[in-house]
Amino acid sequence: MKARVALQLGRVSNLPTVWSNTAAGLTLAGVGFSLTHYLQIALAMSLMYVAGMFFNDVFDADFDARHRPQRAIPSGQVQRVEVIWWGSVMLLLAIALAAVPFQFPLSINLPALLAALMLASLVLWYDWRHKGNALAPWIMGSCRGMVYLTALLSLSSVLPSQALPAVGGIILWVVGLTLVAKKQALPGLILLLLALNLLLYVFIAPVFSGILTLGLAVLGSGATLWVVYRARWGQFYNPVTLLIAAISLIDALVIAGVRQQVDFLVMATASCMALTLLMQRWIEGS
């Protein structure tokens, strides 16, 4: 398989949002984490994401042959069996990396293993059954929520009180942008605004000033409304890629709230949005 084909199949331009998801999930554990551990889990989640994109094209190959013949598999740039093989290898390696800490003696982290298996199951279920399925956006959102939980459980078997609103917030944001992608602008916008303001209320309001929280709520809500509806009227480029990139800002809100400060990790996480947008200029993000 050629490198360019693999990069396009894997939608790798969106990987920075997976890296920021990982940072948020590890931060939620509340026990601190090392760069080595972060890199291991980020690699695991990246492989899981790319494998999911590979299998998405495998299951959509017949549909793509009729409606998007320029895609890699129907255009003959790569064989379906080759994509299945590479996707399977990445999926198994992702589960192993998530469940086995890189330290000696080697041992299996059972909670992280179960979370990784659940994530892999959701990814494959979505790829297999997402066409015409009303639950598909919620499955996609749940995949991002499971990235949070898999990262968290790789450090701690105890779920903190902030885990539920964080997972709920990222699920709502991803469902919202998925609905926007499906031309359901109003319900998508409602979920996007609900996700943003839920996370601001839970993570920012208790720690930072009320004026800052209100300002972020007004700015964030206004920007989201502008992006969705300017795009709806054909006056702006595809909003979905921008909303996907903004996942990293959601992650930054979570990290800032947990750490109770805006530090290097928060800024690095937020910068993943810019990196995603930059990479989307070369590789399509949706």
C-alpha positions in Angstrom: 0.0 0.0 0.0 1.4 3.4 -1.0 2.0 5.9 1.8 -0.3 8.5 0.3 -3.2 6.0 0.0 -2.7 4.9 3.6 -2.7 8.5 4.9 -5.9 9.2 3.1 -7.6 6.0 4.1 -6.7 6.7 7.7 -7.9 10.3 7.7 -4.7 11.1 9.5 -5.3 14.8 9.5 -7.7 14.3 12.4 -5.1 12.5 14.6 -4.2 15.6 16.6 -7.8 15.5 18.1 -7.1 11.9 19.2 -3.9 13.1 20.8 -5.8 15.8 22.7 -8.5 13.3 23.7 -5.8 11.2 25.2 -4.3 14.1 27.2 -7.8 14.9 28.5 -8.5 11.3 29.5 -5.2 10.9 31.3 -5.7 14.2 33.1 -9.1 13.1 34.3 -7.4 10.3 36.2 -6.1 12.9 38.5 -2.9 11.1 39.4 -0.4 12.7 36.9 1.2 11.0 34.0 4.6 10.7 32.3 5.4 11.6 28.8 6.3 7.9 28.1 2.9 6.8 29.3 1.2 9.5 27.3 3.0 8.5 24.1 2.1 4.9 24.6 -1.6 5.6 25.0 -1.7 8.2 22.3 -0.1 5.7 19.9 -2.7 3.1 20.9 -5.6 5.5 20.4 -4.1 6.7 17.1 -3.8 3.2 15.8 -7.4 2.5 16.9 -8.6 5.6 15.0 -6.7 4.8 11.8 -7.9 1.2 11.9 -11.4 2.4 12.3 -11.0 4.6 9.2 -9.6 1.6 7.3 -12.5 -0.6 8.2 -15.0 2.2 7.4 -13.8 2.2 3.8 -13.8 -1.6 3.8 -17.5 -1.8 4.8 -18.4 1.2 2.5 -16.6 -0.2 -0.6 -19.7 -1.2 -2.4 -21.5 2.1 -1.6 -18.4 4.0 -2.7 -18.2 2.1 -5.9 -21.6 3.5 -6.9 -21.4 7.0 -5.3 -17.7 7.8 -4.7 -15.7 5.8 -7.2 -12.6 8.0 -6.7 -12.1 6.4 -3.2 -9.0 4.2 -2.7 -10.7 0.8 -2.8 -13.2 1.2 -5.7 -10.6 3.1 -7.7 -8.2 0.2 -7.4 -5.5 2.1 -5.6 -5.5 -0.7 -2.9 -7.2 -4.1 -2.5 -9.9 -4.5 0.1 -8.1 -7.6 1.6 -5.0 -5.5 2.1 -6.9 -2.8 3.9 -8.6 -5.5 6.1 -5.2 -7.0 7.0 -3.6 -3.7 8.0 -6.7 -2.6 9.9 -6.7 -5.8 11.9 -3.0 -5.5 12.8 -3.5 -1.9 13.9 -6.6 -2.8 15.9 -4.9 -5.6 17.8 -1.7 -3.6 18.4 -3.9 -0.7 19.8 -5.6 -3.0 22.3 -2.2 -4.4 23.4 -0.7 -1.0 23.9 -3.6 0.3 25.8 -3.7 -2.7 28.1 -0.1 -3.6 28.8 2.0 -0.8 30.5 5.4 -0.4 29.1 7.2 -1.4 32.3 8.8 -4.6 33.6 7.6 -7.1 34.6 4.9 -6.8 32.0 1.3 -7.1 33.3 -2.2 -6.6 31.9 -4.3 -3.7 33.1 -7.7 -5.3 33.1 -9.8 -2.1 33.3 -7.9 -0.6 30.4 -8.1 -3.9 28.4 -11.9 -4.0 28.8 -12.2 -0.3 27.8 -10.0 -0.9 24.8 -12.1 -3.9 23.7 -15.3 -1.9 24.2 -13.8 0.9 22.1 -12.8 -1.5 19.3 -16.2 -3.1 19.4 -17.9 0.3 19.0 -15.6 1.3 16.2 -16.3 -1.9 14.2 -20.0 -1.7 14.9 -20.1 1.8 13.6 -18.2 1.0 10.5 -20.4 -2.0 9.8 -23.9 -0.5 10.5 -23.7 3.3 10.2 -25.4 3.7 6.9 -29.1 4.7 7.5 -28.8 4.1 11.2 -30.3 6.8 13.4 -28.0 5.6 16.3 -24.8 5.9 14.3 -24.0 9.5 15.4 -24.3 8.4 19.1 -22.0 5.4 18.4 -19.5 7.7 16.8 -19.7 10.0 19.8 -19.4 7.1 22.2 -16.1 6.1 20.5 -14.6 9.5 21.5 -16.0 9.1 25.0 -14.3 5.7 25.2 -11.0 7.2 24.2 -11.3 9.3 27.4 -12.2 6.3 29.5 -9.5 4.1 28.0 -6.8 6.7 28.7 -8.2 7.3 32.2 -8.4 3.6 33.1 -4.8 3.1 31.9 -3.8 5.1 35.0 -6.5 4.5 37.5 -9.3 2.0 38.1 -11.4 4.7 39.9 -13.7 7.0 37.9 -13.6 10.5 39.3 -16.8 12.6 39.6 -15.7 14.7 36.6 -15.4 11.7 34.3 -19.2 11.5 33.5 -19.7 15.2 32.5 -16.4 15.1 30.5 -17.4 11.9 28.6 -21.0 13.3 28.1 -19.7 16.5 26.8 -17.4 15.0 24.2 -20.1 12.6 23.1 -22.6 15.5 22.6 -20.1 17.5 20.7 -19.3 14.7 18.3 -23.0 13.8 17.8 -23.7 17.4 17.1 -21.0 17.8 14.4 -22.1 14.5 12.9 -25.7 15.8 12.6 -24.4 18.9 11.0 -22.5 16.7 8.5 -25.8 15.0 7.8 -27.4 18.4 7.0 -29.4 18.4 10.3 -28.1 21.8 11.2 -30.6 22.8 14.0 -30.5 19.6 16.1 -26.7 19.5 15.6 -26.3 23.1 16.7 -28.3 22.5 19.8 -26.1 19.5 20.8 -22.9 21.5 20.1 -24.0 24.4 22.2 -25.2 22.0 25.0 -21.8 20.3 25.0 -19.9 23.5 25.1 -21.9 25.1 27.9 -22.1 21.9 30.0 -18.3 21.7 30.0 -17.9 25.4 30.8 -20.3 25.1 33.7 -18.7 21.9 35.1 -15.0 22.6 34.5 -14.5 26.3 34.1 -17.1 28.1 36.3 -16.1 26.4 39.6 -12.4 27.3 39.1 -12.2 30.5 37.1 -14.1 33.8 37.3 -17.7 34.0 36.3 -16.9 36.8 33.8 -14.4 34.5 32.1 -16.9 31.7 31.9 -19.6 34.0 30.6 -17.2 35.4 28.0 -16.1 31.9 26.8 -19.8 30.9 26.7 -20.7 33.9 24.5 -17.6 33.7 22.3 -17.8 29.9 21.9 -21.6 29.8 21.3 -21.4 32.7 18.8 -18.5 31.1 16.9 -20.3 27.7 16.7 -23.5 29.4 15.5 -21.6 31.4 12.9 -19.8 28.4 11.5 -22.8 26.1 11.3 -25.2 28.7 9.7 -22.7 30.4 7.4 -21.9 27.0 6.0 -25.6 26.1 5.8 -26.1 29.2 3.6 -23.1 28.2 1.4 -21.0 31.1 2.6 -18.3 29.2 4.4 -16.3 26.1 3.7 -17.2 22.7 5.1 -18.0 23.2 8.8 -17.5 19.6 9.7 -13.7 19.7 9.4 -13.6 22.9 11.6 -15.9 21.3 14.2 -13.8 18.2 14.2 -10.7 20.3 14.8 -12.5 22.1 17.6 -12.6 18.8 19.6 -9.2 19.8 20.8 -10.6 23.0 22.4 -13.2 20.9 24.2 -10.3 18.7 25.5 -8.5 21.9 26.6 -11.5 23.0 28.6 -11.6 19.7 30.4 -7.8 19.8 31.2 -8.0 23.4 32.4 -10.8 22.6 34.8 -9.2 19.5 36.2 -5.8 21.1 36.6 -7.4 24.4 37.8 -5.0 26.5 35.7 -4.1 27.4 32.1 -0.7 25.9 31.7 1.5 24.4 29.0 -0.6 21.2 28.8 -3.8 23.2 28.2 -2.1 25.4 25.6 -0.5 22.4 23.8 -3.9 20.6 23.8 -5.6 23.6 22.3 -2.9 24.0 19.7 -3.9 20.6 18.3 -6.9 22.4 16.7 -4.5 24.5 14.6 -2.4 21.4 13.8 -5.5 19.6 12.7 -6.6 22.4 10.4 -3.1 22.6 8.9 -3.0 18.9 8.2 -6.5 19.0 6.7 -5.1 21.2 3.9 -3.2 18.1 2.6 -5.4 15.2 3.8 -9.2 15.4 3.8 -10.6 15.2 7.4 -14.0 13.8 6.5 
